[in-house]
């Protein structure tokens, strides 16, 4: 889709009726030669001495020539300004270059506004009329404003600038990118609510929003492709997921989310840790979407807005936003969006059809509310494009990146036992200014967009090509760790397969080991070589480049005799044994059903890096030492490996 329309040249007959050839002959209905062949008596040049023309004729012809020259110069400059490389971001950033202005087609603006109006009218119709629908939207979607922000920069305007930035970003990289149009990427994390359990995956609220919003963004003058990723995984906490946001959501996400409705209590500590990880993503600060309306979490978001770290977060609710009187009406009298409110989208009996999961029409409601908010931002972006021809230059001058800076934490972080990798650390000269080291992740959970778990495995794994839903024989675990799924996960997935899979893409796989499995050998690459290269003059101490390692087990409840990561595993880091005192449980944040699932390993003082080709990395060995560990009682498992770099 064209991003900008070129000004059209005048019709051919308008040009021909005024053009003259090199000898001054007027072209009419054909080439100059044919005209001269029919009018031999006409002089070749009106300005020669032989001319019979008057002074008035001379002035007239000269005026026409001058006007044509001006018109040609204007037309050529217009073509150059639209088609030349100067229209990309590199030229815009050049010193002394004039800002690009693009004439918008009034019809494009009118058509876009018309479509926005139609979508809003549909929303009003679906939910009981304009007054009722807007009241529901006000209850079900919360925005946050920074009182210190400029008057014209409310949260909706910040989101509008994200759309505009996606256009400019595409134009900057157009010559070197395979993309055919600008993209705006919204990536949704969470657990079973966001997955859409009890319904088809495509009926989950992120995809409902996509169906409403995508056609609007695709229209001229935007031409933006909306990309929606639903990377939620059923039955998981926000951590260790939060350490692995690039893996699950993609490094290119413009918007990220999490839902806190069921598994993580009412506090805000987990949310703050998740927000701080999100602020470390490449497109920081992202549009942050919280699926929850609990007061402590809303207050936490407001604090980060007031501090200038989150410009436009959104909190989204669900069924509580609906006027209960409307749900009590006879079915045929209910607004269309509230009819069949108690019906699931998937066939009756499908897994996940539990009272705590939203049914199909509640997902529709959440998707529509989110879409209405995003469409408000589309309209705000339209206003910017229409009112300021130099909007690209303004967007280019903006620098929304936080540069790795963070505020001091607003919740109690000391009790976690992993302050640095969860929240960062204060600067030496100002305790109110924090920063975070680079955190890397490899995970076996699906969906996984980046960082294959197998990429860090050196040895110690039994190769098994069987379907993941097939039960593994005990003999596979003798001599190697095995990629497998837990009992509950397998049973759930098998049930889902009976209903055609319902489109779900999430799965909690992990490496499982028992004493006879031997040692699992991992190698964690050092990923800061570009900014803090390893100084290799012999043995390289690991603690100079790595700050800590975190290992997480699959989150499943298997009984009191299951593997205990603290007491049933032994570790070597950098070819040095880690003392028991150097292995600690991460408390509170990485927890599922009151079970803490992650441990932190200190880097021993004399641990050393090793090399693979020209790359440096940290060897990590894991061995099951608990003699009572068995598959029957609950084998040891590793599903996430996270390491914190040391920036030096």
N, C-alpha and C positions, 0 to 999 in steps of 0.2 A: 504494500500500500504506500502511495506517495505520501511523504511527510508534509510537503509544501507544494502548493500549486504554482506553476509558472504563469506569468502574465502572458496572455495570448497575443500573437501578432494580429494586426488588422487583416481583414479578408483580402484575398489576392486582388480583387477588382479595385479595391480602394488604393492599393499600392500602385498598380499598373496605371491607373488614371493620372498619377502625378509623377511617375518616374520619367527621367530623360536618359537617353543613352549618352555615350561619351562624346558624341558630336553635337549633342543638344537636341536631337530629334525626340519628340514625344511619342511614347509607345502607346498604341491603341489597338486592341484586338489582335495582338501578335507581336513579333519581333520588330526591332527597329529597321532591319533590312527590308522587310516586306512593306513597311510604311514608306520608306524612301523610294522603293520601286514604283509606287503608285503616285507619288507626288514629287516628280523630278524638279519642278519649279521652285519647291520650297528650299530656302537656303539651309546649309548644313549647320551654321552657327549664327544665332541672332545678334551676336556682338561683333561680326565682321563688318568691314567698310562697305561690302556689297549688299548689306542687309537693307531691306526696304521697310524695316519695322521702325516704329516711333520710339521716342525716349520712354514713354509709358510702358511699352512692351519690354524694353530692356530692364527696367526697374522690376517689372512683374516677374520676369524669368529669374533675375538675380535673387529676388526674395524667395521664390520657390526653391531654388538651389540651397539657399541658406537654411530654410526650414527643413528640407529633406536631410541635410547634413546633420542638423541638430537631432532630428528624429532617429536617424541611423545610430548616432553616438549613444543616445538614450537607450535604444533597444539593445545594442551590444552590451552596454554596462549592466543592463538588467539580466541578460543571459549569463554574464560572467559572475554576477553576485549570487545567482542561484546554483549554477552548475560547477563553478570552479572549486578547487580544493579549499579555497578560503571559507567555504561554508562549513568545514569541519572544525572540531574543537581546537586543533593545533593552531590554525590560523587565527581563531578567536583569541587565543592566548598570546599571540604575537604582539610585540611592543608596537604601539602606535597604530594598530589596526582599528578600523572603525567597527562598531558593533553591527552585527547583521540584523537587518529588519526584514521581516517577511509579511507580505500583504496577505491577510487571511481572507478566504472566500466567505463573504457574508452568508452564503447559502449553507456552508459547512457549519458555521456557528448556529444558524437558525435550526438546522436539522438536528444538531447535537442537543440543543436546548429542548427541542420538541420531543426527542426520545427520552430525555430525563424527565420531562413532565409526564409522559405516558407511563413510565415505570413507577413514578410516584403515585399516579392515579391508580395503578394496579395494586400497589401496596395499600392504599386507602380502602379500596374495594375489598381486598382480601381480609382486612381486619376491622371491619365495622364502620367505615367512613373516616373522613379525615381527622375529626376531633378524637375519636376513639383510638385510631391507629397511632396518631402522634403522642397521645397520652401513654399508650403502651410502649412506644419507642423510648419515651422519656424515662419510664420505669426500668426498661430492660437494657439500656445502653448508656454507659456513663463515660463522659469525656472529662479531661482534666486541664485546667487553664493555669498558666503562670502569670500572676498579677504583674510581674516585672517585665513581661514581654511587651514589645511594641503593640500599639492598639490594633494594627492591621495584621498581626501575626498570632492569631488564635490557633488552637490545635488543628482545626480544619484546614487552615491556610498552610500549616506545616506539612500536612498530608498532601495537599495540592502540590506543593513544591516537590514532593517525592515523585509524583507523576512527571512533572516537568523535568526533573533531574534525570529520569530514566530516558527521556527523549534526547536530552543533551548528551548523556553518556553514550547512547547509541550513535549519535552523529559524530562524536569524537572518535569512536572505534570502528566506524562503518567500513573504512577501507581495509581494515585488517581482521574483521570479524566475520564469522559465517552466519551471523544472525541476519534475518531478512527484515526485521522490524524491532523497534524498542520493546523491551519486556519489563513488566513489573511483577515481582515474584513474592508471593505470600506463602509462607511455609508454616504449617500448623503442627505443633507438638502437643502431647497430652497422652491420656490413656483411653480407656474404653468408651468414655462419653464422646470424645472427639472422633474415635474410630467409627462410631455409629453402631455399636453392638446392639443386636436385636433387629437391625435394619440392614439393607444393602449398603456397602461401603460408599457407593456413589450418592446415597441419600443423606450422608453426613453433612452437617451444616457448612463446612468449608466449600463443598461442591455446590450446594444450594446457592451460596453467595456468588460463586463463580458464574453460574448460569445467568444470574441477574446482572452482574457488573461487567463481565467480559464484553458483551456486545456494545456497551456504552464506550468503554475505553478504546475499542477497535475503530470507532468512527473517526473521520477527519474532524478537527485538525490534529487529533492525538495519534491515531494509528498505533496504539500501544497494545501489545499482546499480554493479557493477564495470564500468569502461570500460577496455579494453585497446587501446592503439595500438601497432602495429608500424611504426615509421617508419625502419627500417633501410634502407640503400642499399648495394647490392653494390659492392665494390671501392673503398672510400673510407677515408681515415684519420680519426682522431678530430677533427682540425682540417683545414679550417675549420668542420666540423660543430659542434664545441663552442661556437663563437661564436654559433651560430644555433639554440640549443636551444629557445627559444620558437617559432621558425619551424617546426621539425620536430616537436617533442614537444608543443607547446601551453603557454601560460603557466599553465594550470591543473593541470599534472601534479603528482600527489602522489609519484610514484616515477619515477625516470629510470635509464637503464642505458647501458652500452656494452660491446662485446665486443672483447677484445684478443688473441684466440687466434692470429692469423696474421700480420698486416701490420706490427706496430709493435714488434718485438723483445721484449726482456725487461725493459727499464727502466721506471721509474715516472714520468718527467718528463711524458710526455703525459697520463697518468692524473691527475697532480696539476693540470695546467692544466684538464682537463675537469671535475674535481671543483670547482675554484674557480669555474668558470663556472656549474656547477649550483647552487652555494651562493648565486648572485645571482638565482635564479629566485624568483617571488613566494611560493611555498610553501616557502621555505627554512627549515631544511635538508630536502631531499627524502629519501625512502627511496632510497638509492643501491644499484644492483645492478650488480655487476661479473661479466661472463662470462669468467672467467679464474682460474687458481689459481697464477700465478707468484709466487714468494716476494717479490720487490721490491715488487710491487703490493699484495700482502696487507699487507706491513709499512707501506706508505704509508697504507692505509686505517686500520690500527691507530693510527698516529700522530694522524690526524685525529679518531679516536674518543677517544683519551686527552686530546686538547686540548678536547673538547666540541663539535666542529664537525659531526661525523657521529654521531648517536646510535644508528643501527640499520642500518648497511650490511650487504650480503650478497654473498658471493662464491660463484659457482655453477660447478661443473664439469660434466663429461659422462661420456664412456666410461670414463675412468680410475677412476671411482667403482665400477664394476661388478666383482664377483668373477669373475675370468677363468675359474675352474673351472666356473662356471655356464654360461658361453658355450661351453665345450667339451663339454657334455652333448649327447646326441642331441636333435634338435629337439623331439620330443614330451615329453621330460623337462625341458625348460627351463621356468622360470617364465613365465607368459603375457606379461609385460612384456619378456621377452628373446627371445621367439620371433620369427622373421623379422627378426633383428637386422641382417642384411646386405642387406636389401631397401630400395629407395628408395620414397618415396611417390608420386612422379610416374612416368609411363610410362618404360620403359627407353629410354635415349638422350637424355632431356631434358637441356638445358644445366645445368651445375652438378653433375653426378654425378661428382664428383672425390673422391679419397681423403681430402682435408682437410675436406670438408663432412660434417656429421652426417646420417645416414640417418634415416628416419622414426621408428624406435623409440628412437633416441637423443634426438631431439626430445621424444618422449613421456616419456622418463626425466627430462630436464631440466625439463620442464613440471610433472611430478608432484612432483619434489623441491621446486621453488619453491612449488608449491601447498601442500605439507605444512608448509612454514615459515610461510606466510601464514595457514594454518588454525590453527596454534599461537597466532598473534596474535589470531585470531577468538575462540578459547577464552579467552584472557586478557582480552579486552574483555568477554566474557560475565561473567566473574568480577567485573570492576569494576562492571558494571551491576547485578549481583545483590547485591553486598556493600555498595555505597554508593549510597543513593537520591539523593544530591546530586552525582553524578558530573558532571552538566552544569556545575555551578558550578565544580568543580575544573578542568574542561577550559577554561572561560572564563577562569579566572585564570592559566592557563598562557600563556607567551609564548615559543614555540619559535623565533621569528624571530631571526636573528643580527644584524639591523639593518645589514647591509652590512659587518660586520666579518669579517676574515680573519686567520689566523695568518701568520707569516712563512713563505715557501716552504721546503719540506724537500728539494727537489732543486735542482740547478744550473740557474738560470734565465737567467743573464747571456748565455749563448752564443746564445740564441734571437734576440736583436736586437729583441725586442718585449715587454719585461718588463711594461710597464704594462697593455697590452691583454690579455695572457695571465694575469698573476698579480696585478695591482694595484700599489700603491705603499705604502711605510711611512708612518706618520704622522710629523709633524715632531717631536713630543715623545717618541715611543716607537717605536723601530725594530722591536719585536716585534709591533706592531699594524699590520695592513695594511688597506687598503680598495681597492675597485675602482670606477672610473668606469662609468657606464652605457655598455653596448656594444649597438649596433643592427646589424641584418643584413638584407640582402635577397639572396635566392638563387633561382636558376633550377632547382635540383635539386628533384626530387619524391620523396616527398610533402611538400607545403608547406602548413602550416595557417595561417600568418600571414606577412604581409609579401610581397606579390606583387612580383617583380622589376620588372615593367613599371611599377610605381608610381613608380620613381625615374628612369625614362628620359624625357629631354626631347626628344631627336631623335637622328638618325643610325642608325636601324634600318630595315631593309627589311621591309615587311609581307609575310608569307607565310602563307597559310591551308592549305597542304598538310599532309598527315599527317606527323608528325615522323619516321616511319620511312622516308619517301620520300627518296631522294637529292636534294640541292639542285643546281640548275644553277649553273655558275660565274658566269653573268650576274647572279644575285641579289646577289652580293657587290660589284658595282660600284656604289658610291653608298650603301652602307649595311651595317652589321653585320647578321648573320643568326642567328636562333635556330635551333640545329641540335644534332645529337648527333654524337659522334665515330664513326669507322669501326668500332671494336671494339664500342662500345655498340649501334650500329645492327645489326650482324651478330648479336649476342647476342639482342637483342630480337626480331629476325625469326625466329630459331630457336625462341624461346619461343612466338611466335605460332602456330607449327606444332603446338604441343601445347595450344592453347587459351588461352595466356597464363598458365596455372597460378595465376592470381589475383594476380600480382605488381603492385605499384603504384609501384615505384621507377623513376626514370629520371634520367640525368645529362645534362640539356640545358644549353646555354651559348650566349652570344653569341659568334660567331666573326667575325673581321675580318682583312682583308689591306690593303695600302697603298691600294688603290682604293676601299676601303669608307668612307673619310673619317673624320670625328671623331664618336665616340660621346659624347653629352652627357648627364650624369647630374646629378641634384639630390638631395642627401641632407638630409632634414628634420632640424631640430634638435628633439629629443624630450624636452627637459628644461624646457620652458617653464613647467610648473606649479611647479617647485621653484627654478629659476634663470632667470627670464625675461630675454629679451634687452633690454638697455637701448638703445633705438633713438633716438639723437640725431644722426643722420647716418650716415656710413659706419661699419659695424660690423666690427671686426677679427675674423677667423675663429678665430684661435688662442685667443681668450678663451673660446670655446664648443666648439671641436673640438680634440681632442688629436692624433689621427692617423686616417689612412684605410688600410685593408688591402684589397687586391684579390687574388683567387685565381683561378687558371685551372682548367679541368676536369682532373681527375687521370687522365691517360692517357699512355701511353708511345708516342711517334710517331716517334722517330728523332733523330739528332744535328742535323738541319737544321731542326727545328721552331722555332717562335717562342720567343724568349728575352724574358721580360717585362722584364728589366733593361735590355737593350740595344736591343730592337726596338720599344719603346713610348715615347711622349712624353706628359707629363701637365701639365695645368693644374688647380690647385686654388684656388678663390676668384678665378678669372680671372688668376692669376699662374702663370707657368711654374715647375714644380718642377725644381730643379737635379738633376743626376745624383747628387750626393752626398746628396740628400734622398730617394732611392729605395733601399731596402735589402731584401735577401732575408731572410725569416724562416727561421731554421735549425732543423732537427731535428723540431720539433713538427708543423708542417703539411707533412708529407712522405709521399710514396707511392712505393713501390718505389725508395727512395733518391733520389727526385727531389723537391726543395723546390718547392712549388706556390703560395706566397703571397709578396707583396711588401708593404712598408709605405711609405706616403708621408708625409713630414713636411708640416706645415701651414706654408707660407711666411709670413714675418713680416708682409707687407703684403697677404696674402690677405683677401678680404672676403666677408661673407655677402650673400645676395640674398634677395628676398622673393617669395612666391607668395600673393597676397591678404594676409592678416594673419600668415602663417607665415614663419619664417626658415629658411634652409637653406644648404647649401654646394654650389656648383657644382663639378663634377669633369668634365674633358674628357679623353678618351683617344684617341690617334691612333697608328696603326701607321706607324712610320717606317723600319723595316728593309726595305731594298729587295729582299732575297732571300726575304722571307716570302711563302709561297704556300699554297694549299689542299693542293697535292700534298705539300709538305714538312711541313706542319703549321701551320695558321693560328693567329693569336693568339686567345685565348679568355678570357672573363670569366664565371665562374659564381657567385661570391660577392663581394658588396661589404659590407664591415664598417667601421663607424666608431665611434671612441671619443669620447664627449663629454668636455668639460672642465667639471667641476662648479664651477669658480671658487674 
